[in-house]
Amino acid sequence: MLPCCHYVRGMSRWVLATGLLCLFFIFSLSCHRPMKVVAVDPQFRDRPRLAVLVIFDQLRGDYLERWESLFGEDGFHRLQHDGAWFQNCHYPYAHTVTGCGHASVLTGCSPATHGIVGNEWYDRAAGEVVNCVVSERYQRVPPTPAAAKKTTAKEDSLGEKRTKGHGAPDRLLAPTLGDALKAATGGRSRIVSLSFKDRSAILPAGRQPDACYWSAEGGKFVTSTYYRERLHPWVEKFNAGKPADRWRDMTWDKLRPDLDYERYSGPDDVAGEGKGAMQGRTFPHPMGSLLYYQALYNSPFGNELLLDLVKKAIDAEHLGHGPVPDLLCVSFSCNDPIGHIWGPDSQEVLDVTLRSDLIVKELMAHLDARVGKDRYILALTADHGVCPLPEVSRAKGKDAGRVSPSVLRREAEAFLDETFSKGEKTRWIENSSEPWFYLRRDVLQGRGLKQSDVEEALAGWLKKQPGIQTAYTRTQLLGELPADDALGQSVRLSFHPDRCGDVAIILKPYYLFTSALLATSHSSSHSYDTHVPLLVHGPGVQKGIRKDPVTPQATAAILAQALGIKPPARSEAPVPDGLFNEPAK
Ligand SMILES: [Zn+2]
């Protein structure tokens, strides 16, 4: 005992205190998981930790100016006032639809190069119409429940027939920013892409996203076996909570009942408007239960559902907290069906745009909190605009109308009979996926006809038909086009020789192809379809309104420069001059 007591007494008080402190420290470490701090790769030390692409489907370029006074301070205004706002941003190609837009923004090129020439197109070799992102090689994850298989076609409110297989970027022929980022970081970047629509998640993401999800029947988010065999646990948990059912049997009312919507958009009840999924022409719109998931897609609530998933993804995937920058692509789809059903001058489109302002505000607040202010760069754009309802245009004294694709095809066949087979009935047109007529090459060969002659005759006839501005032939598009033929140049940017047809029909401004389901649409080279916003916000971005002409495809180079990597290999649109405070490295 004595030596021990002697020893204790002999220790100075500070040694004892230090020992106790050490013990406490060791105990603390064993009780708390130490915070994982990832060292930033020196190559990316001064770069944003996360690049964010936000697409609003069918957010036309003029909306942000038209309704600027109605937005709050932290949504669109934050981008408009603290970022670069390109007001003169147009797609350079003619066929402005969702697949083409979503493929173009982060490849930095046009359909002629990336190969996504439409949402669907006719595949001559297969003898069928193919969807831009549906591949027979892959299946849905999780598999489609047997009970849902029968109703899948009904669930698609845009009336697209779902073919066999499931989503994959097989038909995309150019790399995206995501692919360039994976290459630059040895695969270490995290890439997440989310949307309601399959093509809008799949095409911006490129070939190797870590998570790519879109909505399927029942409001559940799904992926395909191209990406992985099982859902991420955070998606599984999200789906299990049935968050899509939140608005069942509710109504879609105006966000701002205090506001005179008619003053800022137009009357609520207009000739030509649709009714959606039993939603009616005027506010309030019932969400119902029979066609509820269609109504969800045709309402702003689908965007809110996606935003919830986006927040979960940011947290679960620790976006912006790795050693190298990450990429998040989000495409909010619901603005598009709302515009298709009620038209761009409707109170419904005003309302969804006001609600989109809140989506931007909430998304940026979440990014500020989880990634950090000034630690991410965000670009916001749209995939196309939209044409006013022909009825609304006519009321304003414009020449406007609808062209029936089936009548046009029938009459074109009759013209070809008259011209090339002395009136003998022949089937000349193999397929007519708008805006293309695909001629039957076997028939032309069998009759000893030169294809270019038939194309030219058909184009000449088309040019004389009501509602048609002009037509271009395959032979023209493969040859020399006059440099001052701006329209022809834009059609050529939409033309991929292996995927497009033989004669392209260009409708007059304010004319549409008739559709049983859609009151209005987009897909032309007219400015209401090509004009979209482009806003860039983040560290080093020179803020201000820009009037110089740009294309949305510049987004690929802009985000690449911000991250300090090479733009995707086929990108064509450069970074606009003076966008970044620092000179390009
Ligand atoms: Zn779209």
Boltz pocket constraint, residues with backbone or C-beta under 6 A from the ligand:
constraints:
  - pocket:
      binder: B
      contacts: [[A, 57], [A, 58], [A, 97], [A, 98], [A, 99], [A, 336], [A, 383], [A, 384]]
      max_distance: 6.0
